[in-house]
Amino acid sequence: MDFQLSDDQRALGAGIRELLAGRFGRDRMRAALDGGTGIDRALWRELGESGFFALRLPEAQGGVGLGLPESVLLFEEAGRSLLPGPLIATHLAAGVVEGAAEGATVVTVLDAGQPVEHLGDADALLVLGPGEVRVLTGGTARDVAGTRESARPVRSLDPFTPLWRVTGPVGPGEPLPGAERLREEGALLAAAEQLGSASRTTEMAVRHAGEREQFGSPIGSFQAVKHLCAEMLVRAELARAAVYAAALTGDRTEIAGAKLLADEAAVRNARDCLQVHGGMGFTWEADVHLHLKRAWLRSGRWIAAAAAEEALAADLC
């Protein structure tokens, strides 16, 4: 059995990387960071036009007709570029929320016990319950959910991701089945973003180790730095194998394992990248701290570590 990416899959990943490099490269990323954390609606629509959100919709419904493995490749690239916004929720809602597939509607998600991302900017809300999903649309997400009085902003680790805590009940919405499957797919796409971040911080560390000199030699020639970079690569590649395998099988246990490995790779690689850069985690001008903060935030989204560990333990019984 051949598990190598096909030529079409490589082209898909390269295409979205090129799009994001042109529309959300470092200069624009830093400008967005300095200018505020609102959703870039023009970029959102461009992502919709590229098929980012409609990738898994059937062609008869205006989609691309591809599957979960291809979605993972897209979200891996999004993680590399630190692309902000509720990408996963909008992607998952493409078949049920009008305008989501085209990038005209921004969709966020409310899951019990978790803060809501970009609630103030979203147009629709997915409410995940014990056995069903409710879709609330029309106006802003806060207005539709009836949560304007019971939602308050909370401090976020990630400067790109505003968070809101909803403390009261939300309004009625259209019920749909499949909440658990939605969580699992969301967790896998979050793992893909973590994988992209882990790969990117590995590249950043290796490049810096080759350029930065101490005592007349590149710091990459020192054994301690070599070991850090090697460990980063191993973590990223282990996570890649787990994420790609889970995308093929769709198995909930494998998704839980992939999320655990990807979370660890993203967080630990960002921390080791800070070490290679000389501990520049406090330096605003360095991008490394942004990867670390996003990785910390993603670790608690969709399936947190404790729930993933429980799923793995249950499968062993």
C-alpha positions in Angstrom: 0.0 0.0 0.0 1.4 3.4 -1.0 1.0 6.1 1.6 3.0 8.8 -0.3 1.1 11.9 -1.3 -0.2 11.9 -4.8 0.9 14.5 -7.3 -2.5 16.2 -7.0 -2.2 16.3 -3.2 1.2 17.9 -3.4 -0.1 20.4 -5.9 -3.0 21.2 -3.6 -0.7 21.9 -0.6 1.7 23.9 -2.8 -1.2 26.0 -4.1 -2.6 26.9 -0.8 0.9 27.7 0.5 1.5 30.0 -2.4 -1.9 31.7 -1.8 -1.2 32.2 1.9 2.4 33.5 1.2 0.9 36.1 -1.2 -2.0 37.1 1.0 -0.8 36.5 4.5 3.0 36.5 4.3 5.1 37.8 7.2 4.7 41.5 6.4 1.0 41.3 6.2 0.8 39.0 9.3 2.8 41.5 11.3 0.6 44.4 10.0 -2.5 42.5 11.0 -1.0 41.9 14.4 -0.4 45.6 14.9 -3.7 46.7 13.4 -6.1 44.5 15.3 -7.5 41.0 15.4 -10.7 41.3 13.3 -11.4 38.9 10.5 -10.0 39.9 7.1 -13.2 39.5 5.1 -11.4 39.9 1.7 -9.0 37.1 2.6 -11.9 35.0 3.9 -13.7 35.3 0.6 -10.5 34.5 -1.3 -10.1 31.4 0.7 -13.7 30.5 -0.2 -13.0 31.1 -3.9 -10.0 28.8 -3.7 -12.2 26.0 -2.3 -10.7 26.0 1.2 -14.1 25.8 2.9 -15.9 23.8 0.2 -13.2 21.2 -0.3 -15.2 18.3 0.9 -18.6 19.3 -0.5 -19.7 17.2 -3.5 -19.2 18.9 -6.8 -23.0 18.8 -7.4 -23.2 21.2 -4.4 -20.5 23.5 -5.7 -17.7 21.9 -3.8 -14.4 20.3 -4.8 -15.4 16.7 -3.9 -12.3 15.8 -2.0 -11.9 14.2 1.4 -10.5 14.5 4.9 -6.9 13.8 3.9 -6.9 16.7 1.5 -8.5 19.0 4.2 -5.6 18.0 6.5 -3.1 19.3 3.9 -4.9 22.6 3.7 -5.0 23.1 7.4 -1.4 22.1 7.8 -0.5 25.0 5.6 -2.8 27.3 7.6 -0.9 26.3 10.7 2.4 27.1 9.1 1.3 30.6 8.3 -0.4 31.4 11.6 -3.6 32.2 9.6 -6.1 33.5 12.2 -9.9 33.1 12.4 -12.4 30.2 13.0 -11.2 28.3 9.9 -12.2 24.9 11.2 -15.7 25.8 12.2 -16.4 27.5 8.9 -14.9 24.6 7.0 -17.1 22.1 8.9 -20.2 24.3 8.4 -19.8 24.6 4.7 -22.6 22.2 3.9 -25.1 23.6 6.4 -24.6 27.3 6.8 -25.4 29.5 3.8 -22.4 31.4 2.5 -19.8 29.4 4.6 -18.5 27.5 1.6 -18.0 30.7 -0.4 -16.3 32.5 2.4 -19.1 35.0 2.6 -20.1 33.8 6.1 -17.8 33.4 9.1 -18.8 30.6 11.4 -17.5 30.0 14.9 -18.3 27.2 17.4 -19.6 27.0 21.0 -18.7 23.9 22.9 -19.4 23.3 26.5 -16.7 24.6 28.8 -14.6 26.2 26.0 -14.3 29.9 25.1 -15.7 30.9 21.8 -13.3 32.3 19.2 -14.1 35.5 17.3 -17.6 35.7 18.6 -17.8 39.4 17.9 -16.9 39.0 14.2 -18.8 35.8 13.4 -22.0 35.6 11.4 -23.2 32.2 12.6 -22.7 29.9 15.5 -22.4 26.1 15.7 -23.5 25.0 19.2 -22.2 21.5 20.0 -24.4 19.6 22.5 -24.2 16.1 23.9 -25.8 14.5 20.8 -26.6 17.2 18.4 -25.4 20.3 16.7 -27.5 23.5 16.5 -27.0 26.1 13.9 -27.8 29.7 14.7 -27.6 32.2 11.8 -28.7 35.8 11.0 -27.1 39.0 12.1 -23.9 38.7 14.3 -23.3 35.5 16.2 -23.8 37.3 19.5 -27.2 38.6 18.5 -28.4 35.3 17.0 -27.3 33.3 20.0 -29.1 35.6 22.3 -25.8 35.9 24.2 -25.1 39.6 24.0 -25.8 40.0 27.7 -24.2 36.8 28.8 -21.0 36.8 26.7 -17.9 38.6 27.8 -14.5 38.9 26.3 -11.7 37.1 28.2 -7.9 37.4 27.9 -6.4 35.2 25.2 -3.0 33.7 25.1 -2.9 34.3 21.3 -3.0 37.9 20.2 -4.6 36.8 16.9 -7.5 35.0 18.6 -10.0 37.0 20.6 -12.0 34.8 23.0 -15.4 35.1 24.6 -16.9 33.3 27.5 -20.6 32.5 27.2 -22.2 32.0 30.6 -25.9 32.0 29.8 -28.2 29.8 27.6 -28.1 30.4 23.8 -31.2 30.8 21.6 -32.9 28.1 19.7 -31.5 26.9 16.4 -31.8 24.3 13.7 -30.8 20.9 15.3 -28.6 18.5 13.3 -27.1 15.2 14.3 -23.4 14.3 14.5 -21.9 16.5 17.3 -19.4 13.8 18.2 -18.2 13.3 14.6 -17.9 17.1 14.2 -15.7 17.3 17.3 -13.5 14.5 16.0 -13.1 16.1 12.6 -12.5 19.4 14.2 -9.8 17.8 16.4 -8.1 16.3 13.4 -8.0 19.6 11.6 -6.6 21.3 14.7 -4.0 18.6 14.8 -3.1 19.4 11.2 -2.7 23.1 12.1 -0.4 22.1 15.0 1.6 19.9 12.6 2.1 22.9 10.3 3.2 25.0 13.2 5.6 22.3 14.4 7.2 22.0 11.0 7.5 25.7 10.6 9.3 26.2 13.9 11.6 23.4 13.1 12.6 25.2 9.8 13.0 28.5 11.7 15.3 26.9 14.3 17.4 25.1 11.6 17.8 28.3 9.6 18.7 30.4 12.6 21.2 27.7 13.7 22.9 28.0 10.3 23.0 31.8 10.3 23.8 32.7 13.9 27.5 32.5 14.8 29.2 32.2 18.2 33.0 31.8 18.7 33.5 32.0 15.0 31.2 29.1 14.1 27.5 28.7 13.3 25.7 27.7 16.5 24.3 24.7 14.5 27.7 23.1 14.7 27.4 22.8 18.5 26.1 19.4 19.7 23.5 20.8 22.1 21.9 22.8 19.3 22.1 19.9 16.9 20.2 17.7 19.4 17.5 20.3 19.9 16.9 20.6 16.1 17.0 16.8 15.6 14.4 16.3 18.4 12.2 18.9 16.8 12.3 17.1 13.5 11.5 13.7 15.1 8.5 15.2 16.9 7.1 16.8 13.8 7.5 13.7 11.7 5.9 11.5 14.3 3.0 13.9 14.4 2.8 13.9 10.6 2.6 10.2 10.4 -0.2 10.1 13.1 -2.2 12.9 11.5 -2.0 11.6 8.0 -3.0 8.1 9.2 -5.9 9.4 11.1 -7.1 11.4 8.1 -7.2 8.1 6.1 -9.0 6.0 8.6 -11.2 8.6 10.3 -11.0 6.5 13.4 -11.8 8.4 16.6 -9.0 6.7 18.6 -6.4 7.5 16.0 -7.7 11.1 15.8 -7.2 11.4 19.6 -3.7 10.0 19.4 -2.9 12.3 16.5 -4.1 15.3 18.4 -2.0 14.4 21.4 1.2 14.0 19.3 0.5 17.1 17.3 -0.1 19.2 20.4 3.1 18.0 21.9 5.1 18.7 18.7 3.7 22.2 18.3 4.2 23.3 21.9 7.6 21.7 22.5 9.0 22.6 19.1 8.1 26.2 19.6 9.7 26.2 23.0 12.9 24.6 21.6 12.9 27.0 18.7 12.9 29.8 21.4 15.9 28.1 22.9 17.8 28.0 19.6 17.0 31.7 19.1 18.6 32.5 22.5 15.5 32.6 24.6 13.8 35.3 22.5 10.4 34.4 23.8 10.0 37.8 25.3 10.8 39.7 22.1 7.7 41.0 20.3 9.6 41.3 17.0 10.4 37.6 16.9 7.6 35.4 15.4 8.5 32.4 17.5 6.4 33.5 20.4 3.3 33.7 18.2 3.6 30.0 17.3 4.0 29.1 20.9 1.0 31.0 22.0 -1.2 29.7 19.2 0.0 26.1 20.0 -0.9 26.5 23.6 -4.4 27.8 22.7 -5.0 25.0 20.1 -4.1 22.3 22.7 -7.3 23.0 24.6 -9.6 23.2 21.5 -11.9 20.5 20.1 -10.4 17.6 22.1 -8.2 18.6 25.0 -5.4 16.3 26.3 -7.4 14.8 29.1 -10.3 13.8 26.8 -7.9 12.4 24.2 -6.1 10.4 26.8 -9.4 8.9 28.0 -10.3 8.0 24.5 -7.0 6.1 24.0 -7.3 4.4 27.4 -10.9 3.3 26.7 -9.7 1.7 23.4 -7.1 -0.3 25.3 -9.7 -1.9 27.6 
